[in-house]
Amino acid sequence: MQVEFRFGAGRAKEAYLMPWSRVLGYYGNVPGISIDDFRLCCALNRSGEEYDLPGPDTNQYPLTPPTDEES
């Protein structure tokens, strides 16, 4: 799941990716997911009006578990 936080005029936007398995863990257990919980996940870098997805060579929060060949 990708979420963008907008803080108002003159303030930078933030966007994050959170795995669906984690989102589903919140579902039915808490009233919402805090920005601090999203900040623990993969941050997306803003480039102009777009966001760049992290590449496979990044050390950011993994989007999928590593395979035997990658570990």
Residue frames as qw, qx, qy, qz and C-alpha x, y, z in Angstrom:
[[0.000, 0.892, 0.452, 0.000, 0.00, 0.00, 0.00],
 [0.407, 0.203, -0.005, 0.891, 1.31, 3.45, -0.86],
 [0.195, -0.857, -0.455, 0.143, 0.25, 6.47, 1.18],
 [0.348, 0.422, -0.022, 0.837, 1.06, 10.15, 0.71],
 [0.313, -0.692, -0.470, 0.450, 0.87, 12.58, 3.62],
 [0.227, 0.616, 0.189, 0.730, 0.13, 16.22, 2.78],
 [0.417, -0.428, -0.490, 0.635, 0.83, 18.76, 5.48],
 [0.077, 0.908, 0.313, -0.268, -0.45, 21.94, 3.83],
 [0.467, 0.854, -0.015, 0.229, 0.94, 24.80, 1.78],
 [0.073, 0.854, -0.447, 0.254, 4.68, 25.31, 2.02],
 [0.585, -0.462, 0.648, -0.155, 5.37, 21.98, 3.73],
 [0.222, 0.364, -0.847, -0.318, 6.93, 18.96, 2.07],
 [0.894, -0.034, -0.086, -0.439, 4.80, 15.92, 1.27],
 [0.225, -0.419, 0.877, -0.063, 5.88, 12.44, 2.36],
 [0.859, 0.133, -0.232, -0.437, 5.02, 9.07, 0.85],
 [0.314, -0.415, 0.840, -0.153, 5.64, 5.54, 2.07],
 [0.688, 0.072, -0.634, -0.345, 5.13, 1.93, 1.01],
 [0.483, -0.313, 0.686, -0.446, 3.80, -0.55, 3.56],
 [0.161, 0.051, -0.954, -0.248, 3.42, -4.27, 2.82],
 [0.609, -0.293, -0.348, -0.649, -0.18, -5.46, 2.66],
 [0.674, -0.218, -0.683, 0.178, 0.57, -8.11, 5.28],
 [0.257, -0.099, -0.465, 0.841, 1.37, -5.34, 7.77],
 [0.333, -0.154, -0.127, -0.922, -1.70, -3.30, 6.75],
 [0.690, -0.266, -0.567, -0.363, -3.91, -6.34, 7.32],
 [0.515, -0.149, -0.672, 0.510, -2.35, -6.75, 10.77],
 [0.040, 0.027, 0.277, -0.960, -3.74, -3.34, 11.71],
 [0.452, -0.211, -0.464, -0.732, -7.17, -4.03, 10.21],
 [0.707, -0.451, -0.473, -0.272, -9.74, -4.63, 12.93],
 [0.698, -0.281, -0.439, 0.491, -7.17, -4.12, 15.69],
 [0.260, -0.387, -0.151, 0.872, -6.60, -0.36, 15.69],
 [0.334, 0.781, 0.389, -0.356, -8.67, 2.60, 14.40],
 [0.504, 0.857, -0.107, -0.025, -5.97, 3.66, 11.93],
 [0.843, 0.032, -0.022, 0.536, -2.30, 3.55, 11.00],
 [0.235, -0.899, -0.006, 0.369, -0.19, 6.42, 12.32],
 [0.472, 0.841, -0.260, 0.058, 2.33, 8.36, 10.27],
 [0.292, -0.680, 0.667, -0.088, 5.02, 7.07, 12.67],
 [0.797, 0.007, 0.603, -0.030, 4.11, 3.50, 11.71],
 [0.721, 0.679, 0.122, 0.065, 4.43, 4.41, 8.03],
 [0.099, 0.899, -0.423, 0.061, 7.79, 6.09, 8.70],
 [0.608, -0.418, 0.675, 0.009, 9.10, 2.68, 9.81],
 [0.805, 0.363, 0.462, 0.081, 8.46, 1.40, 6.29],
 [0.579, 0.135, 0.399, 0.698, 9.92, 2.25, 2.89],
 [0.072, 0.757, 0.118, -0.639, 10.06, 6.01, 2.23],
 [0.619, 0.565, 0.410, 0.359, 9.58, 7.15, -1.37],
 [0.339, -0.351, 0.102, 0.867, 11.83, 9.93, -2.64],
 [0.357, 0.826, 0.362, -0.244, 10.06, 12.85, -4.26],
 [0.412, -0.102, 0.443, 0.790, 11.34, 14.09, -7.61],
 [0.157, -0.137, -0.352, -0.913, 9.42, 17.13, -8.82],
 [0.643, -0.111, 0.091, -0.752, 5.76, 16.13, -8.75],
 [0.879, 0.062, -0.429, -0.200, 6.48, 12.39, -8.81],
 [0.652, -0.576, 0.477, -0.124, 7.84, 9.74, -6.46],
 [0.461, 0.495, -0.730, -0.099, 10.67, 7.37, -7.28],
 [0.953, -0.252, -0.051, -0.161, 10.26, 3.74, -6.33],
 [0.396, -0.678, 0.613, 0.093, 13.30, 2.26, -4.61],
 [0.656, 0.466, -0.551, -0.222, 15.37, 0.01, -6.85],
 [0.958, -0.162, -0.237, -0.003, 16.51, -3.52, -6.10],
 [0.654, 0.257, -0.379, 0.601, 19.96, -2.25, -5.12],
 [0.222, -0.672, 0.172, -0.685, 18.69, -0.04, -2.27],
 [0.312, 0.022, -0.833, 0.456, 19.11, -0.91, 1.41],
 [0.429, -0.212, 0.153, -0.865, 15.69, 0.45, 2.29],
 [0.639, -0.008, 0.601, -0.480, 12.88, -1.59, 3.79],
 [0.091, -0.095, 0.901, 0.414, 12.63, -4.76, 1.67],
 [0.606, 0.119, -0.117, -0.778, 9.50, -5.04, -0.47],
 [0.939, 0.021, -0.265, -0.219, 9.90, -8.82, -0.73],
 [0.749, -0.543, 0.368, 0.093, 11.95, -11.29, 1.29],
 [0.139, 0.668, -0.665, -0.305, 15.37, -12.07, -0.22],
 [0.948, 0.174, -0.203, -0.175, 15.70, -15.30, -2.16],
 [0.886, -0.333, 0.175, 0.270, 18.37, -17.91, -1.37],
 [0.686, 0.414, 0.128, 0.584, 20.50, -16.46, -4.19],
 [0.046, 0.835, -0.005, 0.548, 20.32, -12.92, -2.75],
 [0.619, -0.762, 0.108, -0.154, 21.19, -13.78, 0.86]]
